[in-house]
Amino acid sequence: IVVQALVGRRDKSLLAEKFERLARFDNLTGLENRMAMQMRLRDIFDATEKRNDAVTILWMDIDRFKEINDSLGHMVGDQLLRGVAERLNEVVQDRGRIARFGGDEFVIICPDMDRVTAAALAQEIIGYFAYGFDLPDNHLQVTASIGYAVAPQDGRDMDELLQHADLALYEAKHAGRNRAASFNWSLKERFNRLHEIETGLRRALEGNELTLLFQPILDLDNGHIDACEALIRWHHPVLGAIPPSEFIPVAESMGMIEGITQWVLREACLTAAAWPSDVRVAINISPASLKSSDLPANVIAALLESGLPARRLELEVTESIFLDDSGQTNAILRELQRIGLRLALDDFGTGYSSLAYLRSYRFDTLKIDQSFMAGVSAHAEDRAIVRAIGNLARDLSMDTVAEGIETHDQLSHAKEAGFTNVQGYLFSRPVPRERIAELIAAGPLEGNERPEPFTTARLRRGS
């Protein structure tokens, strides 16, 4: 009986140890898990609070780990995670404690470590990844990104320091991966602004916060308005005017770009329907929108509701769409052409400028990027590029638009290059729908409007 009792007590003890290990350690890598690390970090903060000692958190993840899982399978992904855990133990040793926070994310806590030492450790870890990982059936070359934050400067409690290390990791990813980034308080400000934009976008469509402005595109032969480009604007109730170059990428990442595109199509077509029958409306379409199979149907719906003929709608796309080799973008482009609308290649010369696409797709218009027109007065190279594009478009029977015309000298160079149309502040800045109707009715524009100082990037990106 005594022996049985001792055996039973031992079994219970072993079982308790097993449960404790399962609760505190990651089963795949053998590292501490998120819960155990948070408990450890809380204890460290409690112990160092009175002494005000430095505590560093390094937050690391494996770049493009999802692609490895998707292409090679989860078994290989698990093998890589175990290899990364071993590599981290080899590098960090007794300088800190390592935990797997889940997925491909690892957190390292380093008591009594300042920012300079943390930066050196982060670079050491990234350097060790360069050796690659020998797995049972694969040799993988992967990189890592790391964000780090140091208490008490970057946070005085556990949750704040973890959040700030995570923000620094996001910055490292955003800057190109395979690097480390230190937290600074401007990251927090940017994060808060991003959060405001994300939250605000959800109500912007319903709350009538989005508006369209229109900028005329002139026929160089007679000065009449051939078309007007619809440009989206957003006035946030707290942040004020937010440029499209800032909120459109956020809308794309949130999956909201289709709703915004649908709204722009509808509003622009309804506005243009009231213009003379020879004036078109041009709308920017983002690469993300071109991946949506609903785009042709949304275009048709806007045309039917407004009564605008398809030939009076021009969709502007950028060269970046050709980086997508999935075939879906190509199919949607061809379907849009079958509707009968016009297609314009925007910002020509700044992106993926393959002339093969000018042969494969029947673009109606080439729009040369304003950066070239800005330099025609001072740089012979820009003048040569402008003339070459003008000749190319003429030989391909395409219209050409010189964007960003702000001076009469730029206008002269556009004429000499054989451009058919111009657009820019020399003639008109983007204006509300009521004002664009007046400009269309007024007849030829003389090009007397003086541009205001232009100190920021063009406030337009696909809509």
C-alpha positions in Angstrom: 0.0 0.0 0.0 2.8 2.3 0.9 4.6 1.6 -2.4 1.4 2.2 -4.3 0.9 5.5 -2.6 4.4 6.6 -3.4 4.0 5.6 -7.0 0.7 7.4 -7.2 2.2 10.5 -5.7 5.1 10.4 -8.1 2.8 10.0 -11.1 0.7 12.9 -9.9 3.9 15.0 -9.6 5.1 14.0 -13.1 1.6 14.9 -14.4 1.7 18.2 -12.7 5.1 19.0 -14.1 3.8 18.0 -17.6 0.8 20.3 -17.3 3.0 23.1 -16.1 5.4 22.7 -19.0 2.5 22.7 -21.4 1.2 25.9 -19.9 4.6 27.7 -19.9 6.5 26.4 -22.9 5.9 26.3 -26.7 5.4 22.6 -27.7 7.1 23.1 -31.1 10.3 25.0 -30.2 10.7 24.3 -26.5 10.9 28.1 -25.9 8.8 29.9 -23.3 5.3 30.8 -24.7 3.5 34.2 -24.7 1.9 33.7 -21.2 5.2 32.7 -19.6 7.1 35.6 -21.1 4.4 38.1 -20.1 4.6 36.8 -16.5 8.4 37.0 -16.6 8.3 40.5 -18.0 5.8 41.6 -15.3 8.2 40.3 -12.7 11.1 42.2 -14.2 9.2 45.4 -14.3 8.1 45.0 -10.6 11.8 44.3 -9.7 13.3 47.2 -11.7 10.6 49.8 -11.1 12.3 51.3 -8.0 15.8 51.1 -9.6 14.7 52.6 -12.9 16.9 50.1 -14.7 16.8 49.6 -18.5 14.8 46.7 -19.9 14.9 45.9 -23.6 12.3 44.0 -25.7 13.3 42.8 -29.1 10.4 41.6 -31.3 11.4 39.5 -34.3 9.6 37.8 -37.1 10.6 35.8 -40.1 10.2 37.7 -43.4 7.6 36.2 -45.8 7.1 33.2 -43.6 3.6 32.7 -45.0 5.0 32.2 -48.5 7.2 29.4 -47.1 4.2 27.7 -45.5 2.1 28.1 -48.6 4.7 26.9 -51.1 6.6 24.2 -49.1 4.0 23.2 -46.6 3.5 23.6 -42.8 5.9 20.7 -42.0 8.8 22.6 -43.5 7.5 25.8 -41.8 7.6 24.0 -38.5 11.1 22.7 -39.2 12.2 26.3 -39.9 10.7 27.6 -36.7 12.6 25.0 -34.7 15.8 26.0 -36.6 15.2 29.7 -35.8 14.7 28.9 -32.2 18.0 27.1 -32.0 19.7 29.9 -33.9 18.3 32.5 -31.5 19.5 30.5 -28.5 23.0 30.3 -30.0 23.1 34.1 -30.6 21.4 35.4 -27.5 22.8 32.9 -24.9 22.6 34.5 -21.4 22.0 38.0 -22.6 18.2 37.5 -22.6 15.3 35.2 -22.5 13.5 34.1 -25.7 9.9 33.3 -26.2 7.8 32.3 -29.2 4.8 34.6 -29.2 2.9 32.6 -31.8 3.2 32.0 -35.6 6.7 33.2 -36.7 7.0 35.9 -34.0 9.7 35.7 -31.3 10.3 38.0 -28.4 13.5 38.5 -26.5 13.6 40.1 -23.1 17.0 41.6 -22.1 17.2 43.1 -18.6 19.8 45.8 -18.0 20.4 46.3 -21.7 20.6 49.8 -23.2 19.6 50.9 -26.7 23.1 50.8 -28.2 23.6 47.2 -27.0 20.1 46.3 -28.2 20.9 47.6 -31.7 24.1 45.6 -31.8 22.2 42.4 -30.7 19.5 42.9 -33.3 22.1 43.3 -36.1 23.9 40.2 -34.8 20.7 38.1 -35.0 20.0 39.4 -38.5 23.6 38.6 -39.5 23.2 35.0 -38.3 20.2 34.5 -40.6 22.5 35.0 -43.6 24.0 31.5 -43.1 20.7 30.0 -44.1 18.9 27.0 -42.5 19.7 23.4 -43.3 16.5 21.4 -42.9 16.0 17.7 -43.5 15.0 18.1 -47.2 15.6 21.8 -47.9 18.2 24.6 -47.4 16.3 27.9 -46.9 17.7 31.4 -47.1 15.4 33.6 -45.1 15.7 37.0 -43.5 14.3 38.5 -40.3 13.0 41.9 -39.2 13.3 43.1 -35.6 11.8 46.0 -33.7 13.0 46.9 -30.3 12.0 49.2 -27.4 13.9 50.2 -24.3 12.3 51.0 -20.9 11.9 53.4 -19.3 12.4 55.8 -22.2 10.0 53.9 -24.5 7.4 52.7 -22.0 7.0 52.3 -18.3 4.9 49.2 -18.1 4.9 45.8 -19.8 2.0 46.4 -22.2 3.3 49.7 -23.4 6.8 48.4 -24.0 5.5 45.4 -25.9 3.2 47.6 -28.1 6.1 49.9 -28.9 8.4 47.1 -29.8 5.7 45.8 -32.1 5.4 49.2 -33.7 9.2 49.3 -34.3 8.9 45.8 -36.0 6.2 47.2 -38.2 8.5 50.1 -39.1 11.3 47.6 -40.0 8.9 45.7 -42.2 7.7 48.9 -43.9 11.3 50.0 -44.5 12.0 46.9 -46.6 12.5 43.9 -44.2 15.8 42.3 -43.3 16.6 45.1 -40.8 16.1 46.3 -37.3 14.3 49.4 -36.2 14.2 51.2 -32.8 11.0 52.6 -31.4 10.7 56.4 -31.3 7.7 58.4 -30.4 7.1 59.7 -33.9 6.1 56.0 -34.7 3.4 56.3 -32.1 2.1 59.5 -33.7 2.1 57.9 -37.1 0.3 54.8 -35.7 -2.3 57.0 -34.1 -2.9 58.9 -37.3 -3.1 55.6 -39.2 -5.7 54.4 -36.7 -7.7 57.6 -37.2 -7.6 57.1 -40.9 -8.6 53.5 -40.7 -11.5 54.2 -38.4 -12.6 57.3 -40.4 -12.6 55.5 -43.7 -15.4 53.2 -42.5 -17.7 56.1 -42.0 -16.4 58.4 -44.8 -18.5 57.0 -47.6 -21.7 57.0 -45.5 -21.0 60.4 -43.9 -20.5 62.4 -47.1 -16.9 63.2 -46.2 -15.6 62.3 -49.6 -15.8 64.8 -52.5 -14.8 64.9 -56.1 -12.9 67.8 -57.7 -12.3 68.1 -61.5 -9.3 69.3 -63.4 -9.7 70.2 -67.1 -7.7 68.5 -69.9 -7.4 70.9 -72.8 -7.2 70.3 -76.5 -3.9 72.0 -77.6 -5.3 72.9 -81.0 -8.2 75.1 -79.8 -8.0 75.5 -76.0 -11.3 73.8 -75.4 -11.8 71.3 -72.6 -11.7 67.8 -74.0 -12.1 66.0 -70.7 -12.0 66.5 -67.0 -10.1 64.3 -64.6 -12.0 63.4 -61.4 -9.9 63.7 -58.3 -11.1 62.3 -55.0 -10.6 64.4 -51.8 -11.3 63.6 -48.1 -11.8 66.1 -45.4 -11.5 64.2 -42.1 -13.5 65.8 -39.2 -10.4 65.6 -36.9 -7.3 65.4 -39.1 -8.6 67.8 -41.8 -7.6 67.3 -45.4 -6.0 63.9 -46.0 -4.3 63.4 -49.5 -5.3 60.4 -51.6 -1.7 59.3 -51.6 -2.1 58.7 -47.9 -5.6 57.2 -47.6 -5.9 55.2 -50.8 -3.2 52.7 -49.8 -5.0 52.3 -46.4 -8.3 51.7 -48.2 -6.6 49.1 -50.3 -5.1 47.3 -47.3 -8.5 47.3 -45.6 -10.4 45.9 -48.6 -12.4 49.2 -49.0 -11.1 50.3 -52.3 -13.9 48.6 -54.3 -16.5 50.6 -52.4 -14.6 53.9 -52.9 -14.1 53.1 -56.6 -17.8 52.4 -57.0 -18.7 55.7 -55.4 -16.3 57.6 -57.6 -17.6 56.0 -60.8 -21.2 56.8 -59.9 -20.5 60.4 -58.8 -18.2 61.2 -61.8 -20.5 59.7 -64.4 -23.6 61.5 -62.9 -21.6 64.8 -63.0 -20.3 64.3 -66.5 -23.8 63.4 -67.9 -24.7 67.1 -67.5 -21.7 68.3 -69.6 -21.7 68.8 -73.4 -21.6 65.5 -75.3 -18.1 66.0 -76.5 -16.5 66.3 -73.0 -15.3 63.1 -71.3 -14.6 62.3 -67.7 -11.4 60.5 -66.7 -11.2 58.4 -63.5 -8.1 56.9 -61.9 -8.4 53.1 -61.2 -6.0 51.7 -58.6 -4.2 48.4 -59.3 -6.1 46.8 -56.4 -9.4 47.7 -58.1 -8.3 46.1 -61.3 -8.0 42.8 -59.5 -11.7 42.9 -58.7 -14.0 40.9 -61.1 -16.8 43.3 -60.0 -15.2 46.3 -61.7 -16.7 45.9 -65.2 -20.2 45.4 -63.6 -19.7 48.5 -61.5 -18.7 50.5 -64.5 -21.7 49.4 -66.5 -24.0 50.2 -63.5 -22.6 53.8 -63.3 -23.0 54.3 -67.0 -26.6 53.0 -67.0 -27.6 55.0 -64.0 -26.1 58.3 -65.3 -27.0 57.7 -69.0 -23.4 58.6 -69.9 -22.2 56.9 -73.1 -19.3 54.6 -72.6 -17.1 56.5 -75.1 -17.3 59.5 -72.7 -15.7 57.6 -69.8 -11.9 57.2 -69.7 -10.3 55.0 -67.1 -6.7 55.8 -66.2 -4.4 53.0 -65.1 -0.7 53.1 -64.2 2.1 50.9 -65.5 2.3 49.1 -62.2 -0.6 46.9 -63.2 1.6 45.1 -65.6 3.7 43.7 -62.7 0.7 41.4 -62.0 1.1 38.3 -64.1 -1.9 36.5 -62.7 -3.9 37.1 -65.9 -6.9 38.4 -63.9 -5.9 42.0 -64.5 -5.4 41.4 -68.2 -8.8 39.8 -68.5 -10.5 42.7 -66.7 -8.7 45.3 -68.9 -10.0 43.5 -72.0 -13.5 43.3 -70.7 -13.5 47.0 -69.9 -12.4 47.7 -73.5 -15.3 45.6 -74.8 -17.7 47.9 -72.9 -16.5 50.7 -75.3 -14.9 53.1 -72.9 -11.5 54.6 -73.3 -8.3 53.5 -71.6 -5.4 55.8 -70.6 -1.9 54.8 -69.5 -1.1 57.3 -66.7 2.2 58.5 -65.4 3.9 57.0 -68.5 7.7 56.7 -68.2 8.0 56.4 -64.4 7.0 52.7 -63.8 7.2 49.4 -65.6 7.6 51.0 -69.1 7.5 48.0 -71.4 6.6 49.0 -74.9 5.2 45.5 -75.4 2.1 46.5 -73.5 1.5 49.3 -75.9 1.2 46.7 -78.6 -0.9 44.2 -76.5 -3.4 46.7 -75.3 -5.1 49.4 -77.3 -4.6 52.4 -75.1 -6.4 55.5 -76.3 -4.2 58.0 -74.4 -0.7 58.2 -73.0 -0.3 60.6 -70.1 3.4 61.6 -69.5 4.3 62.1 -65.9 4.6 65.6 -64.7 8.1 65.0 -63.4 9.3 65.1 -67.0 7.4 68.3 -67.8 8.8 69.9 -64.7 12.3 69.5 -66.1 11.9 70.4 -69.8 13.0 74.0 -69.3 16.3 73.1 -67.7 17.2 69.6 -68.8 17.9 68.4 -72.3 17.3 64.8 -71.3 13.7 65.6 -70.2 13.1 67.4 -73.5 14.4 64.4 -75.4 12.1 62.0 -73.5 9.1 64.2 -74.0 9.7 64.4 -77.8 10.2 60.7 -78.0 7.0 59.9 -76.2 5.2 62.4 -78.4 6.5 60.7 -81.6 5.7 57.2 -80.3 2.1 58.1 -79.4 1.6 59.8 -82.7 2.9 56.8 -84.7 0.5 54.6 -82.6 -2.4 56.9 -83.2 -2.8 57.7 -79.5 -3.7 60.9 -77.8 -1.1 62.4 -75.5 -1.6 64.4 -72.3 1.2 66.4 -70.8 0.5 66.6 -67.0 1.7 69.3 -64.6 1.8 72.2 -67.0 2.5 75.3 -64.8 4.4 77.6 -67.1 4.1 78.9 -70.7 7.6 77.5 -71.4 6.4 74.0 -70.4 3.3 74.5 -72.6 5.6 75.4 -75.6 7.6 72.3 -75.2 4.4 70.2 -75.1 3.3 71.8 -78.4 6.7 71.2 -80.0 6.7 67.6 -78.9 3.3 67.1 -80.7 1.2 66.5 -77.7 -2.6 66.6 -78.3 -3.6 67.7 -74.8 -2.3 69.4 -71.7 -3.4 69.5 -68.1 -2.1 71.6 -65.2 -2.3 74.6 -62.9 -1.5 77.0 -65.7 -5.1 76.5 -66.9 -6.9 75.4 -63.7 -6.4 73.7 -60.5 -8.9 71.0 -59.5 -12.3 72.6 -58.9 -15.7 71.6 -57.6 -18.4 70.4 -60.0 -20.2 73.7 -60.2 -17.0 75.5 -61.2 -16.0 72.9 -63.8 -19.4 73.3 -65.5 -18.7 77.1 -65.7 -15.3 76.5 -67.2 -16.6 74.1 -69.8 -19.3 76.6 -70.8 -16.9 79.5 -70.9 -15.1 78.2 -74.0 -11.3 78.1 -74.6 -9.0 78.5 -71.5 -6.2 81.0 -72.0 -3.7 79.6 -69.6 -3.5 82.7 -67.3 -4.1 81.1 -63.9 -1.0 81.4 -61.8 -0.1 78.2 -59.8 0.3 78.4 -56.1 3.6 77.2 -54.6 3.6 73.5 -55.0 5.6 71.9 -52.2 4.0 68.5 -51.7 3.7 65.4 -53.9 0.7 65.4 -56.3 -2.4 64.8 -54.2 -3.8 62.1 -56.4 -3.7 58.4 -56.5 -6.0 55.9 -58.1 -9.6 56.0 -56.9 
